[in-house]
């Protein structure tokens, strides 16, 4: 069964505000295509979703490769964002930082180093997404959930549980989220049969929040909440 990440979504209260923020910050080209704002230049397919549901928070978590973290964080502040994690080194080389965008979405940025082991057929350019992150209240519970649903091999590397690019199509990790703030994540994962996956989600304790829904000239999609309440999207199509 296929289980590769193909796109991401940033839910925003004000689509134009988010568009201006991300165009200015990362030099993405963002085009209004109706209910969505299509993002080009991010490395994988992405959209800003105009999110009118006041009873539900906006949501996303991604990491984006940048040339200079300090310059990017300065730009974040200039554009109305808030830095929540200043630049810090990571054991695998390079450094990371996090900020909250104008809608309260948690976004990660990172600057890699030459000793990071990247696959030769996937060179991550500046302003492209480098990996994804799942914040979980109980890391091992989340590990079991995602291994069971998507057949990913997730390894416990200490502070994080790693998900390989070979399995997910994009490097990622799960980590234990001990803060009072809600856990977070948004991504879309390609599958070969949505009903089978939604059934598996329910069996494992997740909750379907959007049943299989057609996407014109594309295929179908669905959304569910994982065990921590993270919104996860799956789709089947070209």
Buried (B, 14 or more C-beta within 10 A) or exposed (E): EEBBBBBBBBBBBBBEBBBBBBBEBBEBEBEEEEEBBBBEBBBBBBBBBBBEEEEEBBBBBBBBBBEEBEEBBEBBEEBEBEBEBEBEEBEEEBBBBBBBBBBBBBBBBBBBEEEBEEEEEEEBEBBBBBBBBBBBEBBEBBBBBBBEBBEBEBEEEEEBBBBBBEBBBBBBBBBBBEEEEBBBBBBBBBBEEBEEBBEBBEEBEBEBEEEBEEEEEEBBBBBBBBBBBBBBBBBBEE
